[in-house]
Amino acid sequence: MDRLIRATAADAQIRAFACVSTDMVEEARKRHDLSPVACAALGRLMTGGVMMGAMLKGDNDIVTLQLLGDGPIGKVTVTADSKGTVKGYADNPSVMLPPNSLGKLDVGGAVGNGYLQVIKDMGLKEPYSGQVMLQTGEIAEDLTYYFVTSEQIPSSVGLGVLMNRADMTVKQAGGFIIQLMPFASDEVLERLEENIKNLKPVTAMLDEGDSAEQMLEKILAGFDIEYNDEMPVKFYCNCSRQRVEKALISVGKKELESMISDNEPVKVNCHFCNTDYEFSVDDIKNMLKKCQ
C-alpha cells in the first residue's frame, strides 16, 4: 500500500517526509495512458505534490504545482490536499523522447525551459503563489530550488519513477523531502550533506525493497529519528456528474440554449482523471429549467 511518513531528527533540527507512491503513479499512468517519459514527469510531480500537501495544516487546504515549460510535454499540473490525495495531468501524455545522456528517461527534455509555479490555497482571501525558474526540468532539483528561493527553507528533494521494461507499467515510485529548521547547527548540515552525497537514487532504494522508513534511515544515518505519523496516499479526483452539471449550469442560459439548438449530446472531459461525462439534449433542457 502506498504511504507517506513524517519524521523529525537531530532534536527537531530536521524535518523529513518520505513516500512510496507506486500504485498512485500507476493509477495516473492507466487513467491518462501516459508514455514512459510522461509517466516519469507526472509521477515525480505527484509524489512531490502529495508530500507538500502533507505539510499543509488545514483540512481544506490544497497545493497546486505546475510545470510551465517549453518542452513537448506542455504544461504539467498536480493538485494535492492535506489528507494524502493527489491528482494530475500532462498536456501531452503521449510524448516520446529518446533516453538522455545517462540512458534514463529524459524528463528534463520533455519539460524544457520555463517555470515551476506553486499555489497554496489555505482559505485566505488570496492564495499564496510562488514561482521559480526551472533549473533542470528533472523536478526534484526544481522543487529543492523552489523551497530555498521562495520559502527560504534549505531542503533536499529526491523523486523517482521506475518503469517495467516489459510492459511499461510502473515498477517503483517514491521520494523524500528533507528540510533544515532555522536553528539547525553547521554540524547537522555537514553530516546531512555527506549522507545525501552518498545516497543511491530513490528508485534504486525502492527496487532493493526499501520502505519509506528505510529510505529515511539511510538519509538520516547518524541522527536520532522520531517518526511522527503516517498516512495512506492515493490518486483521487473529486469530480462527479453532479459537479460537472453545476459547472454547465453556471455557463448561463444563453450558452445552454446554444447547446440545445445544436441537438447533439454534450461531452465534458475532466482533465485531472480523464473521465468523460455525457449529457443528452434532454439533460441540457433540464439544466436550462434550473437556470430560470
C-alpha positions in Angstrom: 0.0 0.0 0.0 1.3 3.5 -0.8 2.0 5.6 2.2 3.7 8.7 3.4 5.6 9.1 6.7 6.6 12.3 8.6 9.6 12.4 10.9 11.9 14.7 12.7 15.6 14.2 13.5 18.5 15.7 15.4 16.3 17.2 18.2 13.8 18.6 15.6 16.6 20.4 13.7 15.5 18.4 10.6 12.0 17.6 9.4 11.6 14.8 6.9 8.9 13.3 4.6 9.2 10.0 2.7 6.7 8.4 0.4 6.1 5.3 -1.6 3.8 6.1 -4.4 4.0 3.2 -6.9 0.2 2.4 -7.0 -0.7 6.1 -7.1 1.6 6.7 -10.2 0.4 3.6 -11.9 -3.2 4.8 -11.5 -2.3 8.0 -13.2 -0.5 6.1 -16.0 -3.6 4.0 -16.7 -6.1 6.9 -16.5 -4.1 9.1 -18.9 -2.4 6.4 -21.0 0.9 8.0 -20.2 4.1 7.4 -22.2 7.1 6.3 -20.1 8.6 9.8 -20.0 5.3 11.5 -19.3 4.7 9.0 -16.5 8.0 9.8 -15.0 7.4 13.5 -15.2 3.8 13.4 -13.8 4.7 10.7 -11.3 7.6 12.7 -9.8 5.5 15.9 -9.6 2.6 14.0 -8.0 4.9 12.4 -5.5 6.4 15.8 -4.6 2.9 17.3 -4.5 1.5 14.7 -2.1 4.4 15.3 0.3 3.9 19.1 0.0 0.2 18.5 0.7 1.1 16.8 3.9 2.9 20.0 5.0 -0.5 21.9 4.9 -2.2 22.5 8.2 -6.0 22.8 7.4 -8.3 20.0 6.3 -9.4 22.0 3.3 -6.0 23.4 2.3 -4.7 22.4 -1.2 -1.5 22.9 -3.1 -1.2 23.1 -6.8 2.1 22.6 -8.6 2.6 23.4 -12.3 5.5 22.9 -14.6 5.2 25.6 -17.2 8.0 24.6 -19.6 8.5 24.9 -23.4 9.2 21.2 -23.9 7.0 18.8 -25.8 5.1 17.6 -22.8 3.5 21.0 -22.4 2.1 22.1 -19.0 2.1 19.5 -16.2 -0.4 20.2 -13.3 -0.8 18.5 -10.0 -3.1 19.2 -7.1 -2.8 17.7 -3.6 -4.6 18.1 -0.3 -3.5 17.6 3.4 -5.1 14.2 3.6 -2.9 12.2 1.2 -4.9 12.5 -2.0 -3.4 13.9 -5.3 -4.5 14.2 -8.9 -2.7 15.5 -12.0 -2.3 15.5 -15.8 0.1 16.5 -18.6 -1.0 18.4 -21.6 0.7 15.9 -23.9 0.5 12.5 -22.2 1.9 10.6 -25.2 5.2 12.5 -25.6 8.1 10.2 -26.7 11.8 11.1 -26.5 15.0 9.2 -26.8 16.9 8.5 -23.5 19.1 11.2 -22.1 22.9 11.1 -22.0 22.7 8.8 -18.9 20.4 6.4 -20.7 17.5 7.5 -18.5 14.0 8.8 -19.3 14.6 12.4 -20.5 12.2 14.2 -18.2 14.2 17.4 -18.4 14.0 17.3 -22.2 10.2 16.7 -22.1 9.7 19.6 -19.7 12.1 22.1 -21.3 12.9 25.6 -20.0 10.4 27.7 -18.1 8.9 28.0 -14.6 7.7 25.9 -11.7 4.7 27.5 -10.0 3.4 26.6 -6.6 -0.1 27.8 -5.5 -1.3 27.2 -1.9 -4.9 27.8 -1.2 -5.3 27.9 2.6 -8.7 29.6 2.8 -7.3 33.1 3.0 -8.5 35.9 0.8 -5.7 35.4 -1.7 -3.9 32.1 -2.3 -0.1 32.1 -1.8 1.7 31.8 -5.1 5.4 31.3 -5.7 7.3 30.9 -9.0 10.8 30.0 -9.8 12.8 29.3 -13.0 13.2 25.6 -13.8 16.7 24.6 -13.0 16.9 21.2 -14.8 13.2 20.2 -15.5 14.0 16.9 -13.7 11.6 18.1 -10.9 13.4 17.1 -7.7 16.1 19.7 -8.3 13.5 22.3 -9.2 11.5 21.7 -6.0 14.7 21.9 -4.0 15.4 25.3 -5.6 11.8 26.4 -5.0 12.0 25.7 -1.3 15.3 27.5 -0.9 14.3 30.5 -3.1 10.6 31.0 -2.4 10.2 29.7 1.2 13.8 30.2 2.4 14.0 26.6 3.7 17.2 24.7 3.0 15.9 21.4 1.5 16.8 18.3 -0.3 14.2 16.6 -2.6 14.6 13.2 -4.1 12.0 11.8 -6.5 11.9 8.7 -8.8 9.7 6.7 -11.1 11.0 3.3 -12.4 9.1 1.6 -15.3 8.9 -2.1 -16.1 10.7 -2.6 -19.4 8.4 -5.5 -20.4 5.0 -3.7 -20.3 5.9 -0.1 -19.4 3.8 -0.2 -16.2 5.1 1.5 -13.0 7.6 -0.7 -11.1 8.6 1.7 -8.4 7.8 5.3 -7.5 8.5 7.4 -4.4 10.5 10.2 -2.9 11.6 12.2 0.0 11.8 15.8 1.2 14.3 16.7 3.9 14.3 20.2 5.4 16.6 22.0 7.8 15.0 24.2 10.5 16.4 27.8 11.0 18.1 26.7 14.2 20.0 23.7 12.7 23.7 23.6 13.5 26.5 23.6 11.0 27.4 20.1 12.2 24.0 18.8 11.4 24.1 20.4 8.0 27.5 18.9 7.2 26.6 15.4 8.2 23.3 15.6 6.3 25.1 16.8 3.1 27.5 13.9 3.4 24.7 11.4 3.8 22.8 12.8 0.8 26.0 12.9 -1.4 26.5 9.1 -0.8 22.8 8.2 -1.3 21.6 5.9 -4.0 18.8 7.2 -6.3 15.2 6.8 -4.9 14.3 4.2 -7.5 17.4 2.1 -6.7 16.5 2.1 -2.9 12.9 1.2 -3.6 13.9 -1.5 -6.1 16.1 -3.1 -3.4 12.9 -3.3 -1.2 13.4 -0.2 1.0 10.3 1.1 2.8 9.8 4.8 3.4 11.3 4.3 6.9 14.4 2.6 5.5 14.9 5.4 3.0 14.8 7.9 5.8 17.2 5.8 7.9 19.8 6.0 5.1 19.3 9.7 4.5 19.4 10.5 8.3 22.1 8.0 9.2 23.8 9.1 12.4 20.8 11.1 13.6 18.1 10.2 16.2 14.9 9.9 14.2 11.5 10.4 15.7 8.6 9.2 13.5 5.6 11.5 13.9 2.8 9.9 11.8 1.9 8.2 8.6 -1.0 8.2 6.1 -2.0 6.4 3.0 -1.7 8.2 -0.3 -3.6 7.7 -3.4 -4.7 9.2 -6.8 -8.1 10.7 -6.2 -10.3 13.1 -8.2 -13.3 14.7 -6.7 -15.1 15.3 -10.0 -18.6 13.9 -10.4 -21.5 14.1 -12.8 -23.3 16.4 -10.3 -20.3 18.8 -10.1 -20.0 18.9 -13.9 -23.7 19.6 -14.2 -23.3 22.5 -11.8 -20.5 23.8 -13.9 -22.6 23.6 -17.1 -25.5 25.4 -15.4 -23.1 28.2 -14.4 -22.2 29.0 -18.0 -25.7 30.6 -18.3 -28.9 30.4 -20.1 -27.6 31.7 -23.5 -24.9 29.0 -23.7 -27.3 26.2 -22.7 -29.8 27.3 -25.3 -27.0 27.2 -27.9 -26.1 23.6 -26.9 -29.8 22.6 -27.2 -30.0 24.1 -30.7 -27.0 22.0 -31.8 -29.2 19.0 -31.0 -26.1 16.9 -30.1 -25.1 15.3 -26.7 -22.6 17.4 -24.8 -19.4 15.6 -23.7 -17.2 17.0 -20.9 -13.8 15.6 -20.0 -12.2 16.0 -16.6 -8.5 16.9 -17.3 -7.4 15.5 -13.9 -8.7 12.0 -14.1 -9.7 11.7 -17.8 -13.3 10.7 -17.0 -15.8 11.6 -19.7 -19.3 12.8 -18.8 -22.0 12.9 -21.5 -25.3 14.9 -21.2 -28.2 14.4 -23.6 -30.2 17.2 -25.1 -32.9 16.4 -22.6 -30.3 16.7 -19.8 -29.4 20.1 -21.0 -33.1 21.2 -21.2 -33.5 20.2 -17.6 -30.4 22.3 -16.7 -32.0 25.2 -18.5 -35.0 24.9 -16.3 -32.7 25.2 -13.2 -31.2 28.3 -14.7 -34.5 30.2 -14.7 
